């Protein structure tokens, strides 16, 4: 009768220890459990196990110290050790090599992956004994020196286990990315459908309100006419919100039509269009020469329209409103900035700036839907860039975005 493989489990969590014990016993292994490294070492000295599976973070003696003590004993140094841990940095792997560990599995682990590692180690157990060769290697990681004296097979096994773990994590990330893309498509489709379907009844509300005002306005008293104006104003505002929501949803659906963009000319066109319809005090606007960009001209035009519109709006109440547009090449990016001397904002609420329908000022004071900066961020992100802002209450604000430079 073949003797069962004896596995020693070192795990301070009673629940996890019981789960691991049950998993291994189902495979026919004889399992003993210790609640910390010190108990595990005593158990190994009393009865030499075939294999050790150990947690790293434990009381009394952690997994690294336990593994190092085990490997230092002549009668136990050939016992393979698998370290289970929630740690996963390169320093942790180096520490595992330093103490002589044979394999490294990150928590939470897939049971089949653990069983596969155990099967691999046991299959090569005799080969490891016959080809034992001591190595000495000194390495530096994150300012700390590690002296590794593991066997060649241990080093190979640990590197293979790290590679397998990296592959598994990469596959998980790919799956999450697919799920996120699908969720984004569904959300954009939902936003477009809802926004589109809301426009018809809203047009009816505005149209009938206008007819009522024109045909029967004389029969209403002052309060009635005020209420009717309020209905039309709210309908108009809701229409603007729907239009902006539709525009935002289109950004994720529309393919990029990439071309070389003269950013100086594009910013100038956007500024002239806004100035022509401005109802506030004309601002002194200066556009410095801007580096060209590679992107979708129609989408980048929306970026300039929204940033310049905000700058003109929030500086419009100054006696001498000033808006300055500048740009520069910086490393691998081109950086563009719109700066004004207007109302500014409190940096404590910075996280709200680029959210949909998020506003830091009252609508009655500064009209708007709160979608403009969300559109800016979405467009710049689609071009592989980034957006940020700085501001101070009553001292103006600056909004910047960076795009990758053309190779």
C-alpha positions, 0 to 999 in steps of 0.5 A, a space after each residue: 500500500 502506497 504511503 500517503 503524501 504528508 502535507 503540513 499546512 501553516 496558516 493562522 486563519 482557522 477558516 482558511 486552514 480548514 478550507 485548505 485541509 479539506 481541499 488537499 484531503 479530497 485529493 488523498 493527501 494526509 494533512 496536518 495544520 499548524 496555526 503559526 510558523 513556530 508550531 509548524 517548525 516543531 511539527 516538521 521536526 517531529 514528523 518530516 512532511 513531504 511538502 509544506 504549504 505556508 502562509 507568510 503573515 503569521 504570529 510568532 514566526 512568519 512564513 519567511 522565517 519558518 521557511 528559512 529555519 526549515 531549509 537550515 535543518 539538514 533533515 528538512 532542507 529537501 522538503 519543498 515549501 509553497 508560500 501563500 500570500 496576498 503580497 505580490 511585489 518583486 521584493 516579496 518574490 526576492 524574499 521568498 527566494 532568499 529564504 529558499 521557498 520553492 513556489 509562490 502563490 498569491 491569495 486569493 488563489 484558484 484551487 486548481 492552480 494550487 493543486 497543479 503546483 503541488 502535483 508539479 513539485 511532487 512529480 519532480 521531487 526525486 529529480 531535485 534530490 539527485 541534482 542538488 547544487 547550491 548557489 549563492 547570489 547577492 541582489 539589490 532591490 528597492 535599496 535592500 540587499 538579498 542573499 539567495 542560496 536557493 537551488 537551481 530548481 527552486 529558483 526556476 520553480 519560483 520564477 515559473 510560478 511568478 510567471 504563471 501568476 502574472 499570466 493569470 492576472 493578465 487574463 483577469 484584467 483582459 476579461 474585466 476590460 471586456 466587461 467594462 467595454 460592454 458596460 460602457 457601450 450599454 450605458 452610452 446606448 441607454 443614454 442616447 435612447 433615453 435622451 432621444 426619446 425625451 426630446 419629443 415630449 419636451 418639444 410638445 411642452 415648449 410648443 404648447 406653452 408658447 401657443 398658450 402664451 401667444 393666444 391666451 396670454 392676455 387672459 392670464 393675470 401676472 402670476 399666471 404669465 410668470 408661471 407660464 414663463 417658468 414652464 418655458 424656461 425649465 423646458 428650455 433648460 431641460 432641452 439643453 441638458 438633453 442635448 448635452 447628454 446626447 453629445 456626451 453619449 455620441 463621443 463614445 460612439 463616433 470613430 476618430 477622424 484623425 488629422 493634423 490640427 493647427 491648434 492656434 487657428 482652431 482656438 481662434 475660430 472657437 473664440 471668435 464664434 463665442 465672442 460674436 454671441 457673448 452677452 457679457 463684457 468683452 474680455 481681453 483674449 490673447 492666444 499665444 502660438 500653440 503647438 500643432 496636434 494630431 487628432 479629430 478636428 471636430 472633437 478638439 473644436 468642442 474642447 476649445 469651445 467648452 474651455 473658452 466658453 467657461 473662461 469667458 463666462 466666469 470672467 465676464 463680471 470682472 471690470 477688466 476680464 482677461 483670458 489667455 490661451 497658451 501651449 508648449 511642448 513638454 517631454 512626450 506631450 503637448 500641453 495647452 492651457 486656458 487661463 482667466 481672471 474670473 470667479 475661480 473655484 475652491 480646490 476642495 471640490 476639485 473632484 466634482 469638476 469633470 463629472 457629468 451635471 456637476 456644478 460648483 456655482 449656482 445656475 442662476 448666477 452662471 448658466 450652464 448644464 454642467 456637462 462641458 468639462 465632462 465632454 472635454 475630459 472624454 474627448 481628451 481621454 479618447 485622444 490618449 491625453 489628460 486634463 487637469 485644473 487649478 483655481 482659487 476663489 475670486 482669483 481665476 482659474 486655469 484649465 489644462 490638457 495634454 495630448 501625446 506629441 506626434 512621433 
